[in-house]
Amino acid sequence: MATKILKSKKPPPSSSSSSSHLAMIELKQRILTSLSKLSDRDTHQIAAEDLENIIKSLTPEGTTMLLNSLYDATGDTHKPAVKKEAIRLLCFFCATHIGTHHLGKIIAHIVKRVRDSDSGVKDACREAIGELSSLYLKGEGVESVVVVFLKPLFEALNDQSKGVQAAAAMCMARMVQMASQPPPISAFHKLCTRICKYLSNPNFLAKAALLQLVSSLSQVGAISPQGLEPLLQSIHECLTNSDWATRKAAADALSALALHSTNLITGPTITALEACRFDKIKPARDSIVEALQQWQNLAGGTEDKKPPGQA
């Protein structure tokens, strides 16, 4: 008599796993529906609020799905309004679910959009980097997190487009400005050497924007004494740049240094400013004259200024 071989049957999926799978499908549909409504002015606000509510009640299982949907929404195929809101919502996610697990990928996707042709999207990137800086950059011991910010931004600085270079430099300046008090000074100190290399590079086109980063570093006290002299030399060279916006930004950076730095050797800078104080472009000339006055005032309390009556 033949023996029947009974095939084992797979146990039916549990009701809990089925309901979880259905919940993920519903969540995905809800996210995509809200994202599609962002492009319509009449439904934009309601859709944004719904996405915020999704983020607030998000479970670990739904996190990857949501983030991937927001990453996709920052892509070139979407309207600027959608891209800007997706960037803002990435920051909202970080503010709601504090942690660095997803931070690197989020920053990388935000920085990608500095290449966007829409200036509003680039502005959204700058503000997003500032907001994330205020959340994650505070005090010492965050050097590894600073690197997470800077790695994609320096890659963007190496782009051949002046617009992309400028947007990346402005993001860096915003990162420094918005770092929580006290800012990670020692991590910021390392920026000076790299800034000098870019300012001295004839192929780097966005010197005016990068000089605004120098001003920001100066304002938070993040320029080391060792990095100050080569940085001043690079700024002096920018005072004679053919681009008037670069000359103006160089003077503005020198004004910031005069206000926020100590133990400055004033002579060479005063000489450099005096040599170009008759700049033909009024905005540049005004900034140069203002910087010259500040450095001359500074010289009054240093050894660079000779006592009255001395030849």
Disulfide bonds with the S-S distance in Angstrom:
none
